[in-house]
Amino acid sequence: MSVTIELPHVGESVVEGTIGKWLKQPGDTVKRYEPLVEIITDKVTMEVPSPVEGSIVRLLAQEGETLPMGSPIAEVATADSPEGAEPVIAAIQVEAEQPTAATPHPGTTGYLLKDVTPVGPTGGAAIENAEPMVSSAPAPVAQHAAPTPAVAAPIPAPASEPPGGTRPPGGTRLSPAVRRLAQEHSIDVAQIQGTGLGGRITRDDVIKFVESGAVSAPTATQAPQIKGQPSADGQEIHVPLTPVRRMIAEAMVRSVTNIPHAWSTVEVDVTGLVALRASVRAEFELKEGISLTYFPFVMKAVVESLKEVPTMNASWGEDKIILKTRVNLGMAVAAPDGLIVPVIHNADHLSIAGLAAAARDLIDRARTKKLTLTDVQGGTFTLNNTGALGSNQSGPIINYPQAGILTTETIQKRPVVINDAIAIRSMMNMCLSFDHRINDGAEASGFLSAVKSKLESMAPGLSIY
């Protein structure tokens, strides 16, 4: 039987997808549930599996081609395919579920959402944390019913090691995700000791190897190689747009075209926060096994302030202002293919420790292209750590259709006048872009003042759980 595979339906708000990369080519065999193609939508980039086992007959869509959901993209011949038979249709099914109530995260008394959830690119830099921090396993979206006769079946929740992969010469079998991650960091996997079943190298093994510092970072003289075509006069290089870069560009234009941006900046004395982090960092990292950056402390101050100024946790509804009853905090992350904003749902229910764990998990999965649709939907406000890139002031672009975005800038020791005396303090700027249709300067300033007050009140002795 010859099977025609369709582009999966992945949610009501996603109407089209772009073929990012074919993971199989005509003539290749593919197992059921093995990653078949990388799909890019305006929400997330994801690998989708084959609904059947067989041999790839032909690809009906090219890399970079954008198609409506449900369009045929490939034909697969299964083992019992009679020659000349008409192909039937099999729909790739991608699972996700609505965010659920928060559940305790093992090892902490804070909470980590059971299913944490854009791709709504934001302006400026991204959370490229100096000390990497991103929820639980990808959650199972409504299934797409294939036309009769169908050869579709529910896809089980993916494990940390998806089926399929390759085996390096003389080494253990690598999953596509592990292989790609190793390639992105130019890692010889022979240097990594696998901790998986039978010594298999897992994604976590690669990440730990990178974080150990064993992989040398590129120097200033090792500029990234940008592929492009020189112009006729040789004075320019024309770089074609990737699907992700095109979507980011469209999102930026939509935001600045539809939202009247206004900006405000405040200076925050985070000397107490610096001391607090220093006092709990070692114990936290030993207990939780993840880095503790300044960002979860800022997250906590922001989500509490959003509840005090609800018009900042809102969107414009043309004839009304839509206030959000949940605080779903988005955070800009520099992923391999471009800026992405995964979301921590019900972030106001989490402790500082819980926020750190949730952020770490999402960032990790964003950088390895393992986010689900749930991870990137439903954001109500966005936070961006531009300070990790050395910025001390910025004017970010709002993540449409939200009411605002806040950046935290680099922390610097500066002389400050306190009680008519000069003192050296750790200072940080915060920059807020807000939708002037929803909020005026008074509300924006009130929100910034609330965040500032909460951050300046943090000091050693404050529980992060």
C-alpha positions in Angstrom: 0.0 0.0 0.0 1.3 3.5 -0.9 0.5 6.1 1.7 0.3 9.9 1.2 1.4 11.7 4.3 -0.1 15.1 5.1 1.2 18.2 6.8 -0.1 17.9 10.4 -2.8 20.1 11.9 -1.2 21.4 15.1 -3.8 23.8 16.5 -6.6 26.1 15.3 -4.3 29.2 15.3 -1.7 27.6 13.0 -3.0 27.5 9.4 0.2 26.9 7.5 3.7 25.4 7.9 7.0 25.5 6.2 9.2 22.5 5.4 12.3 23.3 7.3 14.3 20.1 6.6 13.6 16.7 5.3 15.1 14.1 7.7 14.5 11.3 5.1 15.0 11.2 1.3 13.5 9.1 -1.5 14.7 5.6 -1.2 15.3 5.8 2.6 13.4 3.5 4.9 11.5 5.1 7.8 10.1 3.4 10.9 6.7 4.3 12.4 7.1 7.3 14.8 10.7 8.0 13.5 11.3 11.7 12.8 10.5 12.3 9.2 10.5 16.1 8.6 11.2 19.3 10.4 8.2 21.7 10.3 8.4 25.4 11.0 5.3 27.3 12.0 4.8 30.8 13.3 4.7 29.2 16.8 7.4 26.6 16.9 9.9 24.5 15.0 9.4 20.8 15.6 10.3 17.4 14.2 7.3 15.4 13.3 7.2 11.6 13.0 6.1 9.2 10.2 2.7 7.6 10.9 3.7 4.5 9.0 6.7 2.3 8.4 8.0 1.9 4.9 10.2 3.3 2.1 10.1 7.0 1.0 8.8 7.0 -2.6 8.9 10.7 -3.2 8.7 14.1 -1.5 5.8 16.3 -2.5 7.1 19.4 -0.9 10.5 21.1 -1.0 12.5 22.5 1.8 11.5 26.1 2.4 8.1 25.6 0.8 5.1 26.9 2.8 1.9 24.9 2.6 -1.6 24.9 4.3 -2.0 22.4 7.0 -3.4 19.2 5.6 -1.4 19.4 2.3 0.2 16.2 1.0 4.0 16.3 1.6 5.3 12.8 0.9 4.5 9.3 -0.3 5.6 6.2 1.5 5.4 2.6 0.2 4.6 0.2 3.0 5.6 -3.4 3.1 2.2 -4.6 1.8 2.0 -2.1 -1.0 0.7 -3.7 -4.2 2.3 -2.3 -7.2 0.1 0.3 -8.9 -2.3 0.7 -6.0 -3.9 4.1 -5.3 -2.3 5.7 -2.3 -4.3 6.2 0.9 -3.8 9.1 3.2 -2.1 9.1 6.6 -2.0 12.1 8.7 0.9 12.8 11.0 -0.6 13.5 14.4 1.0 15.9 16.8 -0.1 15.8 20.4 -0.3 18.6 22.9 -2.6 19.5 25.7 -3.8 22.6 27.5 -1.6 23.7 30.4 -2.7 22.1 33.7 -2.4 23.2 37.3 1.0 23.5 38.7 2.5 20.4 40.3 5.4 20.2 42.7 8.8 19.9 41.1 10.9 17.0 42.5 13.6 18.3 44.7 12.0 21.7 45.4 9.2 23.0 47.5 8.4 25.5 44.8 6.3 24.4 41.9 7.1 23.6 38.3 4.2 23.4 35.9 3.3 20.0 34.7 3.1 21.3 31.1 5.0 24.5 30.7 4.3 26.4 27.4 6.4 31.3 20.9 7.2 31.8 18.8 6.5 35.4 19.0 9.9 37.0 18.4 10.7 40.1 20.3 12.9 43.0 19.5 16.4 43.5 20.8 18.6 40.7 22.1 17.5 37.5 23.7 17.9 35.6 26.9 21.4 34.2 26.2 22.1 33.8 29.8 25.6 34.1 31.0 24.8 31.2 33.2 22.3 29.1 31.2 19.0 28.4 32.9 14.2 26.1 30.3 9.0 22.4 32.2 8.5 18.9 32.2 8.4 16.4 29.3 6.7 17.6 26.1 3.0 17.3 26.5 0.7 15.3 24.3 -3.0 19.3 20.5 -6.1 18.2 19.1 -5.6 15.3 16.8 -6.3 15.7 13.1 -8.7 13.1 11.8 -7.4 11.7 8.4 -9.8 11.1 5.6 -11.0 7.5 5.3 -9.3 5.2 4.8 -6.8 6.4 7.3 -3.6 4.9 8.5 -3.1 7.3 11.4 -2.5 6.4 15.0 -1.8 8.5 18.1 1.8 9.3 18.7 3.0 8.3 22.1 4.6 11.0 24.3 8.2 11.3 23.1 10.9 9.9 25.3 14.2 11.7 25.9 15.7 9.5 23.2 13.4 9.4 20.1 13.4 6.3 17.9 15.8 6.2 15.0 19.1 7.8 14.7 22.6 7.0 13.5 25.5 5.1 14.8 28.9 6.9 14.7 31.8 4.8 13.5 32.8 2.6 16.4 30.4 4.3 18.7 26.9 4.0 20.2 23.7 4.8 18.3 22.8 8.5 18.3 19.3 9.9 18.0 18.7 12.7 15.5 18.4 15.3 18.3 21.7 14.2 19.9 23.5 14.1 16.5 22.3 17.6 15.6 23.2 19.0 19.0 26.7 17.6 18.7 27.1 19.0 15.2 25.9 22.4 16.3 28.7 22.5 18.9 31.3 20.8 16.7 31.7 18.0 19.3 33.4 14.7 18.6 30.9 12.3 20.4 33.8 9.9 21.1 34.8 12.3 23.8 31.5 11.9 25.6 30.8 9.2 28.2 27.2 8.1 27.6 24.9 7.6 30.6 21.9 6.1 28.7 21.0 2.5 28.4 24.0 0.4 27.3 26.2 3.5 27.4 24.1 5.4 24.8 24.8 9.1 24.6 21.8 11.2 25.5 21.0 14.9 24.9 21.7 15.6 28.6 25.2 14.1 28.2 25.9 16.5 25.3 24.6 19.5 27.2 26.6 18.7 30.3 29.7 18.2 28.1 29.2 21.7 26.5 28.5 23.3 29.9 31.7 21.7 31.4 33.7 24.0 29.2 35.3 21.2 27.2 34.0 22.8 24.0 36.0 25.9 23.3 34.0 29.0 22.4 34.8 30.7 19.0 37.2 33.6 19.4 36.7 37.1 18.0 38.8 36.1 14.9 36.6 33.1 14.3 33.7 35.0 12.8 30.7 32.8 11.8 30.6 31.9 8.1 27.5 33.4 6.4 26.6 31.7 3.2 25.3 34.0 0.4 25.7 35.0 -3.2 27.9 37.9 -4.2 26.3 40.8 -6.1 27.3 41.4 -9.8 29.8 44.1 -8.8 31.2 42.1 -5.9 30.4 44.8 -3.4 27.6 43.0 -1.6 26.7 39.5 -0.4 23.0 38.5 -0.7 22.0 36.1 2.0 18.7 34.3 1.4 16.2 34.4 4.2 15.6 31.2 6.2 12.0 30.4 7.0 12.6 31.3 10.7 14.2 34.6 9.8 11.3 35.4 7.5 8.8 34.7 10.2 10.7 36.8 12.8 10.7 39.7 10.3 7.0 39.4 9.7 6.3 39.3 13.4 8.4 42.4 14.0 6.6 44.3 11.2 3.2 43.3 12.6 4.1 44.4 16.0 5.5 47.9 15.2 2.7 48.4 12.5 -0.2 47.5 14.8 1.0 48.6 18.3 1.9 52.2 19.2 5.0 51.6 21.3 6.0 53.8 24.2 9.1 53.4 26.4 10.2 53.9 29.9 13.4 53.1 31.8 14.2 52.9 35.5 17.4 52.3 37.5 17.3 49.6 40.1 19.7 49.1 43.1 20.1 45.3 43.2 22.9 45.2 45.7 20.7 43.2 48.1 19.7 40.8 45.3 23.3 40.2 44.4 24.1 39.3 48.0 21.0 37.1 48.2 22.0 35.1 45.2 25.5 34.7 46.4 24.2 33.4 49.8 22.0 30.7 48.3 23.6 29.9 45.0 26.0 27.1 46.0 23.4 25.2 48.1 20.7 25.6 45.4 23.0 24.4 42.6 24.1 21.4 44.6 20.5 20.5 45.5 18.8 21.2 42.1 21.7 20.5 39.7 21.0 23.7 37.7 22.5 27.1 37.6 20.9 30.0 39.6 21.0 33.2 37.6 19.5 36.6 38.5 16.7 36.0 36.0 14.3 34.0 38.2 14.4 36.7 40.9 13.4 39.3 38.3 10.7 36.9 37.0 9.2 36.7 40.5 9.1 40.4 40.9 7.5 40.8 37.4 4.8 38.3 37.9 3.8 39.7 41.3 3.7 43.2 39.8 1.6 42.1 36.8 -1.1 41.1 39.4 -0.9 44.6 40.9 -1.1 46.3 37.5 -3.5 44.0 35.5 -3.6 46.3 32.5 0.0 45.3 31.8 -1.1 41.7 31.6 -3.6 42.3 28.8 -4.1 42.8 25.1 -6.0 45.2 22.8 -9.4 44.0 21.6 -10.3 46.9 19.2 -13.5 47.9 21.1 -12.2 46.6 24.5 -9.2 45.9 26.6 -8.8 42.2 27.3 -7.4 41.5 30.8 -5.8 38.1 31.3 -6.7 36.2 34.4 -3.5 34.0 34.2 0.1 35.2 34.3 1.9 33.3 31.5 5.4 34.7 31.3 7.2 34.5 28.0 11.0 34.8 27.9 13.1 35.5 24.8 15.6 32.8 24.0 18.4 32.8 21.4 17.8 29.5 19.7 20.0 28.0 16.9 17.7 29.2 14.1 16.6 32.6 15.6 14.7 34.2 18.5 12.0 32.2 20.2 9.8 33.0 23.2 8.7 29.9 25.2 6.2 30.5 28.0 6.0 29.6 31.6 2.3 29.1 32.3 0.9 30.2 35.7 4.2 31.7 36.5 2.7 33.5 39.5 2.2 30.1 41.2 5.9 29.4 41.2 8.6 30.2 43.7 11.9 31.6 42.6 13.4 28.1 42.7 10.4 26.8 40.6 10.9 29.6 38.1 14.6 28.8 37.8 13.8 25.1 37.0 11.0 26.0 34.6 13.2 28.5 32.8 16.1 26.1 32.6 14.0 23.4 31.0 12.4 25.6 28.4 15.7 27.2 27.4 17.3 23.8 27.1 14.5 22.5 24.9 14.4 25.7 22.8 18.0 25.3 21.9 17.6 21.7 21.0 14.3 22.2 19.1 12.3 20.1 21.5 9.6 22.7 22.4 6.0 21.7 21.9 3.1 24.0 20.8 2.0 24.1 24.4 5.4 25.5 25.3 5.0 28.5 23.0 1.4 29.5 23.3 -0.7 31.7 25.6 2.0 34.2 26.7 0.6 37.3 28.4 3.8 39.3 29.0 7.4 38.9 27.9 10.7 39.3 29.7 14.1 39.6 28.0 17.5 39.4 29.6 19.4 41.7 27.3 21.9 42.4 30.0 23.4 38.9 29.5 24.7 40.3 26.2 26.3 43.4 27.8 23.4 45.8 27.0 22.7 48.6 29.5 19.7 50.1 27.8 17.3 49.0 25.0 14.0 49.6 23.3 12.5 46.2 22.8 9.6 45.4 20.4 6.5 44.1 22.0 5.6 40.5 21.5 2.3 41.0 19.6 -0.5 41.1 20.8 0.7 41.5 24.4 0.6 44.8 26.3 4.3 45.1 27.1 7.8 43.7 27.2 10.4 44.3 29.9 14.2 44.0 29.5 16.7 43.6 32.3 20.1 45.1 31.5 23.6 44.3 32.7 24.4 44.7 36.4 27.2 47.1 37.0 28.8 48.5 40.1 28.5 52.3 40.1 29.0 55.2 42.5 25.6 56.2 43.9 24.6 59.0 46.3 22.9 57.6 49.4 22.1 59.9 52.3 24.4 62.6 50.9 27.3 60.1 50.8 28.8 58.2 47.8 28.5 54.5 47.9 29.4 51.7 45.4 26.3 49.8 44.6 25.2 47.1 42.1 22.9 48.9 39.7 20.7 47.6 36.8 18.5 49.3 34.3 15.1 48.0 33.3 13.5 49.1 30.1 9.7 48.7 29.4 8.0 48.9 26.0 4.2 49.2 26.4 1.1 49.5 24.2 0.0 53.1 24.6 -3.5 52.2 23.6 -3.9 50.1 26.7 -1.6 51.9 29.2 -0.5 55.5 29.7 2.7 56.7 31.4 1.1 56.5 34.9 0.3 52.8 34.6 3.6 52.0 33.0 5.5 53.9 35.7 3.4 52.2 38.4 4.3 48.8 37.0 8.0 49.6 36.8 8.0 51.1 40.3 6.4 47.9 41.6 9.0 45.7 40.0 11.8 48.0 41.2 10.5 48.0 44.8 10.3 44.2 44.9 13.8 43.8 43.5 15.3 46.3 45.9 13.7 44.6 48.9 15.4 41.3 48.1 18.3 40.5 50.5 19.9 37.6 52.3 17.4 35.7 54.4 14.7 35.7 51.7 13.5 32.1 50.9 13.7 31.2 47.3 11.4 28.2 47.8 
